[in-house]
Amino acid sequence: MNIKLLDKNNNVSILLAGILSIIIGVGVARFAFTSLLPFMLEDYLNINKAGILASVNFAGYLFGAILVIFVKDINTKVKLFRLGIIICLICTFILFFTKNELVWLISRTIAGLGSAFVLLIAGALVMVKLNLKNKTKAMGIHFSGIGFAIVLSELISQYVLINHSWSQAWLILFLFAFFLSFYCIYILSFDKVQKNTAIKHKLTKSIFSPLVVLLILSYFTAGVGFVVQGTFLPDIMNSLEGLKGYGSVGWLIVGLAGIPSSILWTRAAYKYGSINIIILAMFLQIIGILIPVFSNNIYLNLLSGSLYGSTFIALVALYMNLGGSLAKNNPIVLMGAMTSSYGIGQVLAPLYSIYLLEKYGNYNTTLYLTAFIVFLGIVFLLFARTYQNNS
């Protein structure tokens, strides 16, 4: 088994390397920040600075995601993937090494860029390298790595925090990612330079039908829905009466719920239609967003975490699959527009969150507004579905 796992062309080793890459690029470089945020708020950050750091991180991710879309050569992608791994490692170590606010700001921005390179390019490399007729189900397994990334980064963080500080947790996370990186870089590479066989199509604006525009607007609201809980969920739970200290449990539930989500929701989309399933997923996400507003019951708030975890990863897969089917010969233009829309939502959401939190002293108004924005996404999708049925 060990020999097979060192085989670059073995499907199991390819999927494993893909999942481990996500753990580095998303778990350590991104979501560990959410895990450790309540502890950093106690003696270093305030909520305003935390929101800004989250916003610039997603701004970096947005820039990296758009850049990756326009890189078609697979050999260049391999180089960018390796660069992304290195960026994620360095930026994680910086959070241990210094508490300089400007350095943290720059580091979190660049870390977003690295996360985009790792997450998006790892998916492309896994897709190219897999030796399977039907790669769709296998890619569902690959993106389950996002759930594993949350779970592992949370478990490592909480274990270190038993006897050490959040700063030392960043060091352990860096070392963990450092050792994983060797396997990822080795497996997700090619023995020889690959020929670029990508077919080039003329860029056109003709794909922007009313259906596509509505889809892009809706995807913006999904970006907002993703970020607020993705940044503040542990702190939201800890702020509720009687639930201080339960935020880490809620975040662990998010990761566990996220592991099978892409596979299950994607299968449902094939059976019942993508738009219908996206509407259902967003409706469930709204329920999860609003639960902390109306209840401090531990079980309901753990349900809130599970609703978030089981939808946010799947929504990206569902939107991307639907967008790909509508793009036809012009995926670059549409995927670029969709990624930009989602990314703008990611950048803006932490900023209004910290403004409303400082103004009202709790997360209720932030959660109301976030739920309303996601509801607008459902409205856009209902119009999109009507247009699709009539066309």
C-alpha positions in Angstrom: 0.0 0.0 0.0 2.9 2.4 0.8 4.4 1.8 -2.6 1.1 2.6 -4.3 0.7 5.8 -2.3 4.0 7.0 -3.7 2.9 6.3 -7.3 2.1 9.6 -9.0 -0.4 7.9 -11.3 -2.3 5.9 -8.7 -5.8 7.3 -8.3 -5.8 6.8 -4.6 -2.6 8.7 -4.1 -3.8 11.5 -6.5 -7.0 12.0 -4.5 -5.1 11.8 -1.2 -2.6 14.5 -2.4 -5.6 16.6 -3.5 -7.3 16.4 -0.1 -4.0 17.1 1.7 -3.5 20.1 -0.5 -6.9 21.5 0.5 -5.9 20.9 4.2 -2.9 23.1 3.6 -4.4 25.8 1.5 -7.8 26.0 3.1 -7.6 24.4 6.5 -4.3 25.8 7.7 -4.0 29.0 5.6 -7.6 30.0 5.9 -10.0 28.3 8.3 -7.5 27.9 11.2 -7.9 31.7 11.5 -11.6 31.1 12.3 -10.7 28.3 14.8 -8.3 30.5 16.6 -10.2 33.8 16.3 -12.0 33.6 19.7 -8.6 33.2 21.4 -6.9 35.9 19.4 -9.7 38.3 20.3 -9.0 37.7 24.0 -5.5 39.2 24.0 -4.4 40.5 20.6 -7.1 41.3 18.0 -10.3 43.3 18.3 -13.3 42.4 16.2 -12.7 45.4 13.9 -9.2 44.2 13.0 -10.3 40.6 12.7 -13.0 41.6 10.1 -10.4 43.6 8.1 -8.0 40.7 8.1 -10.8 38.4 6.9 -11.7 40.9 4.2 -8.2 41.3 2.8 -7.7 37.6 2.9 -10.7 37.1 0.6 -9.6 40.0 -1.6 -6.3 38.1 -2.1 -8.2 34.9 -2.8 -10.4 36.8 -5.3 -7.4 38.1 -7.2 -5.7 34.7 -7.2 -8.9 32.9 -8.3 -9.4 35.3 -11.3 -5.7 34.9 -12.2 -6.0 31.1 -12.2 -8.9 31.1 -14.6 -6.8 32.7 -17.3 -3.9 30.3 -16.9 -4.6 27.5 -19.3 -1.2 25.8 -19.6 -1.0 22.8 -17.2 2.7 23.1 -16.7 2.3 26.7 -15.5 -0.4 25.5 -13.2 1.9 23.1 -11.6 4.4 25.9 -10.9 1.6 28.1 -9.5 0.4 25.3 -7.3 3.9 24.9 -5.8 4.1 28.6 -5.3 0.7 28.6 -3.6 1.9 25.9 -1.1 5.0 27.9 -0.3 3.0 31.1 0.2 0.5 29.3 2.6 3.4 27.9 4.6 5.3 31.3 4.9 2.1 33.2 5.8 1.1 30.7 8.5 4.6 30.9 10.0 4.4 34.7 10.1 1.3 34.5 12.3 3.5 32.7 14.9 6.7 34.7 14.3 5.4 38.3 14.7 2.5 40.3 16.0 3.2 43.3 13.8 -0.2 44.5 12.6 1.0 45.7 9.2 2.8 42.4 8.6 -0.3 40.5 9.5 -2.4 42.6 7.1 0.0 41.9 4.2 0.4 38.3 5.2 -3.4 37.6 5.3 -3.8 39.2 1.9 -1.0 37.1 0.3 -2.3 34.0 2.1 -5.6 34.5 0.2 -3.7 34.5 -3.0 -1.9 31.3 -2.0 -5.1 29.6 -0.9 -6.6 30.3 -4.4 -3.6 28.8 -6.1 -3.7 25.7 -4.0 -7.4 25.0 -3.9 -8.3 25.8 -7.5 -5.2 24.4 -9.2 -5.1 21.2 -7.0 -8.6 20.5 -8.3 -7.4 21.0 -11.9 -4.4 18.8 -11.4 -6.4 16.0 -9.8 -8.9 16.2 -12.7 -6.1 15.9 -15.3 -4.2 13.1 -13.5 -7.1 10.8 -12.5 -7.4 7.7 -14.7 -11.1 7.3 -14.5 -14.0 7.4 -17.1 -16.3 9.3 -14.8 -14.4 11.8 -12.8 -17.3 13.7 -11.4 -17.8 11.5 -8.4 -14.1 11.4 -7.7 -14.0 15.2 -7.7 -16.8 15.1 -5.1 -14.4 13.1 -2.9 -11.6 15.6 -3.6 -13.7 18.6 -2.5 -14.7 16.7 0.7 -11.2 17.8 1.7 -12.7 21.2 2.6 -14.6 19.5 5.4 -11.5 17.5 6.5 -9.5 20.7 6.4 -11.9 22.4 8.9 -11.9 19.3 11.2 -8.2 18.8 11.2 -7.2 22.4 11.7 -9.8 22.7 14.5 -8.6 19.6 16.3 -4.9 20.6 16.0 -5.7 24.1 17.2 -7.8 22.9 20.2 -5.2 20.3 21.2 -2.4 22.8 21.3 -4.5 25.4 23.1 -4.9 22.9 26.1 -1.4 23.8 27.3 -0.2 26.5 25.0 -1.1 29.8 23.4 -2.8 30.6 20.0 0.6 31.8 18.8 2.1 28.4 19.3 -0.9 26.8 17.7 0.1 28.7 14.5 3.6 27.1 14.8 2.3 23.6 15.1 -0.1 24.2 12.2 2.8 25.4 10.1 4.9 22.3 10.9 1.9 20.1 10.1 1.4 21.7 6.8 5.1 21.8 6.0 5.4 18.0 6.3 2.2 17.4 4.2 3.5 19.7 1.5 6.2 17.3 0.3 3.7 14.6 -0.6 1.4 17.0 -2.3 4.1 18.6 -4.4 5.5 15.2 -5.3 2.2 13.5 -6.3 0.6 16.5 -8.1 3.3 16.8 -10.7 4.2 15.2 -14.0 7.2 13.1 -15.0 7.6 15.1 -18.1 6.4 18.4 -19.6 2.7 18.1 -20.7 1.5 19.3 -24.1 -1.0 22.1 -23.8 -4.1 20.7 -25.6 -6.6 23.2 -24.4 -8.9 24.4 -27.1 -9.0 28.2 -27.4 -12.3 29.9 -28.0 -12.9 33.5 -28.9 -14.1 35.5 -25.9 -17.6 36.7 -26.2 -20.3 38.5 -24.2 -23.1 36.6 -25.9 -23.3 34.1 -23.0 -24.7 36.8 -20.6 -28.3 35.9 -21.0 -30.9 37.0 -18.3 -30.5 33.5 -16.8 -26.7 33.9 -16.5 -27.0 37.4 -15.1 -29.4 36.2 -12.5 -27.1 33.3 -11.6 -24.2 35.7 -11.2 -26.2 38.0 -8.9 -27.3 35.0 -6.9 -23.8 33.7 -6.5 -22.8 37.1 -5.0 -25.3 36.4 -2.2 -23.9 32.9 -1.7 -20.5 34.6 -1.2 -21.9 36.7 1.6 -23.6 33.7 3.2 -20.4 31.8 3.2 -18.2 34.4 4.8 -20.1 35.7 7.8 -20.4 32.3 9.5 -17.1 31.1 7.9 -15.3 34.0 9.8 -17.3 34.5 12.9 -19.3 31.3 13.7 -17.2 30.3 16.8 -17.4 33.8 18.2 -21.1 34.0 17.5 -21.7 30.9 19.5 -19.4 32.0 22.3 -21.3 35.3 22.5 -24.6 33.6 23.3 -25.7 33.3 26.9 -24.6 30.0 28.4 -22.6 28.9 25.3 -19.2 30.4 25.9 -16.6 27.8 25.0 -18.9 25.9 22.7 -17.8 27.8 19.6 -15.1 25.3 18.9 -17.6 22.4 19.0 -19.8 24.2 16.6 -16.9 24.8 14.2 -16.0 21.1 14.4 -19.6 20.2 13.5 -19.3 22.5 10.4 -16.3 20.5 9.2 -17.9 17.1 9.8 -21.1 18.2 8.1 -19.1 19.5 5.1 -17.2 16.3 4.4 -20.1 14.4 2.5 -22.0 17.6 1.4 -20.6 18.1 -2.2 -21.2 14.4 -3.1 -24.8 14.3 -1.7 -25.9 17.7 -3.0 -24.4 17.1 -6.5 -26.2 13.8 -6.8 -29.5 15.5 -5.8 -28.9 18.2 -8.4 -28.6 15.6 -11.2 -31.9 14.1 -10.1 -34.0 17.2 -9.3 -32.3 20.0 -11.2 -29.5 22.3 -10.2 -31.5 25.5 -9.6 -34.1 23.7 -7.4 -31.4 22.1 -5.2 -29.4 25.4 -4.9 -32.6 27.1 -3.7 -33.1 24.4 -1.1 -29.5 24.6 0.1 -29.7 28.4 0.4 -33.0 28.1 2.3 -31.4 25.7 4.8 -28.5 28.1 5.1 -30.8 31.0 6.0 -32.3 28.9 8.8 -28.8 28.2 10.1 -27.9 31.9 9.9 -30.9 32.9 11.9 -30.9 30.2 14.7 -28.4 32.2 16.9 -30.7 35.2 16.7 -33.7 33.4 18.2 -32.1 30.8 20.5 -29.2 30.1 22.7 -30.1 26.4 22.9 -26.9 24.4 22.4 -28.5 21.7 20.2 -30.1 24.3 17.9 -26.9 26.2 17.6 -25.0 23.0 16.7 -27.7 22.4 14.1 -26.9 25.9 12.8 -23.3 24.8 12.4 -24.3 21.6 10.6 -26.6 23.5 8.2 -23.8 25.9 7.4 -21.2 23.1 6.9 -23.6 21.0 4.8 -24.4 23.8 2.4 -21.5 26.3 1.9 -19.1 23.8 0.2 -21.8 22.2 -1.8 -23.1 25.6 -3.1 -19.8 26.4 -4.7 -19.8 23.0 -6.5 -23.5 23.4 -7.5 -23.0 26.9 -8.9 -19.8 26.0 -10.7 -21.4 22.9 -12.3 -24.4 24.9 -13.4 -22.2 27.7 -14.7 -20.1 25.2 -16.6 -23.2 23.8 -18.4 -24.3 27.3 -19.4 -20.9 28.5 -20.5 -20.6 26.1 -23.5 -17.5 27.2 -25.4 -16.8 30.3 -23.2 -16.1 29.0 -19.7 -13.4 31.6 -19.0 -15.7 34.6 -19.3 -18.5 33.1 -17.3 -16.3 31.5 -14.6 -14.4 34.8 -14.2 -17.7 36.7 -13.8 -19.1 34.2 -11.3 -15.8 34.0 -9.3 -15.7 37.8 -9.2 -19.3 38.1 -8.0 -18.8 35.5 -5.2 -15.5 37.1 -4.3 -16.9 40.6 -4.0 -19.5 39.2 -1.6 -16.7 37.6 0.4 -14.8 40.9 0.7 -17.8 43.0 1.6 -19.4 40.8 4.2 -16.8 41.0 7.0 -16.7 44.8 6.6 -20.5 45.3 7.2 -20.3 42.6 9.9 -17.8 44.5 12.0 -19.6 47.8 11.4 -22.9 46.4 12.6 -21.3 44.5 15.5 -19.6 47.7 16.8 -22.8 49.7 16.4 -25.2 47.3 18.1 -23.0 45.3 20.3 -24.1 41.9 19.1 -24.3 39.8 15.9 -28.1 39.9 15.5 -28.3 42.7 13.0 -25.4 41.2 11.0 -27.2 37.8 10.9 -30.5 39.4 9.9 -28.9 41.3 7.1 -26.9 38.3 5.9 -30.0 36.1 5.9 -31.9 38.8 3.9 -29.1 39.0 1.3 -29.1 35.2 0.9 -32.9 35.4 0.6 -32.4 37.8 -2.3 -30.3 35.1 -3.9 -33.2 32.7 -3.7 -35.4 35.4 -5.3 -32.9 35.8 -8.2 -32.9 32.0 -8.6 -36.7 31.8 -8.7 -36.6 34.3 -11.6 -33.8 32.3 -13.2 -35.8 29.1 -13.0 -38.9 30.8 -14.6 -36.7 32.1 -17.4 -35.1 28.7 -17.8 -38.5 27.0 -18.0 -39.8 29.5 -20.5 -36.8 29.4 -22.8 
